[in-house]
Amino acid sequence: MEQNIKESQTPEKQPREFRGLYKHVKISVKTLDIIIVTCLVVIVLLVALDLRNPGFTITFESKGGTDVASQNQMYGELLEVPEDPTREGYEFTGWYLDSACEELWEEDEDKIQSDITLYAGWEKK
Amino acid sequence: MTNPLKKIKQVSADYKLLDARDKKRFWTDGILNNALYILMAIFVIYTASVRPNFLTLGSFANLITQVAAYLPMALGIAGCIVLTGTDLSAGRISGLTAAFAAVMLQKTDFANKMFQSLPKVTLGWILLVMLGVVLVGAIIGLVNGYFVAKFSLHPFIVTLSTQLITYGIILWFFGLNGNNGQPFSGLSKEYKEFVGGELFRLGNVAVPKYVLYAVLLVALMWFIWNKTSFGKNMFAVGSNAEAAKVSGVNVFWTTVLVHTLAGAMYGYAGFVEGVRSGSVAATTGLNAECDAIAACVIGGVSFVGGTGSISGIILGVFILRIIFVALTMLGVDSSSLYIIKGAIILCACALDMRKYLVKK
């Protein structure tokens, strides 16, 4: 008799049994809620933390010319073209991706996709 | 189809009948069960407010292009999840087929061409190569399915081993003919045009042809899942293999075919990935299955087995992509993106379990 009562009570009290990949998982709704909320908080915090970082840094190496301030830009943006640096006896030819000044940075086309350093190109006057 | 307006009316009528405690539960359940949608909405609104070009036609074109690229693999892997399994070999299979497709469809006059005596790239040859790589994917899927079905091995074990074996084959293939592991590039114009050619323009961004192919693939998979006895058997086996067996479903063949179909999908995904990445390296397709599994779980293809829908998968891929497009636009670091991806998967699984437990 006692057995019967217990058995008839258990389906009410016990949560649904999992099937499939969760077969042996024992977890309560409350724990799940905590996990969900924690995950969301972590995601939002991470994004907020990352947004304090304003984007990719573009450093300008003027190679003997006047200094140019570095700037930060987001992914896929165009460079905010700085004022051309000057150097005694040289003419500025543009910003390059490599220090040998072979690959020109196309200011109207090239988009920022990572942290970069741009090198000033100089031609003797 | 029920009228959504009627449904809302019904829900609000039910809501009025609830007492205070149940009303509170209604809201917590509503918010928690839709947590990922809410998260997406927050990101979209925030991104749109700080980056106005997020809400342009061009960025929408970019989004559907990405969805079309990630969808085939998710459609394939979903079948395995419905069977309460998973597939860890998906990414590597698509990597292998991407490499095959790239090698077969290199420019005729490309100096570093791997096999010199291939026929000229014509539409017929492209279609043949596509069928070929789909077949390669299907064969690996067949191997997965055979071992899972025949010996009732957990797909985790079987697909982990095929993942590694496939990676070995990829590395071996990249070392052939004095290639020494260089990436395959110099893809022919015809191949690029066939997959990535412009379908139409949205804003100033071209929508590639593989978006159309993805739509066709969705239609095909919808038909298979909903209108064929194979699809119905798949759900029956997924929800209860024993019961399905008793009612006359061939569990062995259903399992084998689901994995084979999944393999074929990865094969196609690789064919597209070749063009998308421009040059195929040995790392192509690495971890791609994680995104596909995450998309499925977000879209309601439950690990409990036997539940899921094509529309859910599409929604899942969309949500995952929207979140990542938004976060990339905001300039969130790629290292944080991995952590966020992990948290999203964990969150989606917890939601999945919660919905199952709370359901009356």
Interface residues (C-beta under 8 A of the other chain):
Chain A: P15 R16 F18 R19 G20 L21 Y22 V25 I27 V29 L32 D33 I35 I36 V37 C39 L40 V42 I43 V44 L46 V47 L49 D50 L51 N53 P54 G55 F56 M74 Y75 G76
Chain B: T28 L32 A35 L39 I42 F43 R51 T84 G85 T86 G238 S239 N240 S302 F303 V304 G305 G306 L327 T328 M329 L330 G331 V332 D333 S336 I339 I340 A343 I344 L346 C347 A350 L351 M353 R354 Y356 L357 V358 K359
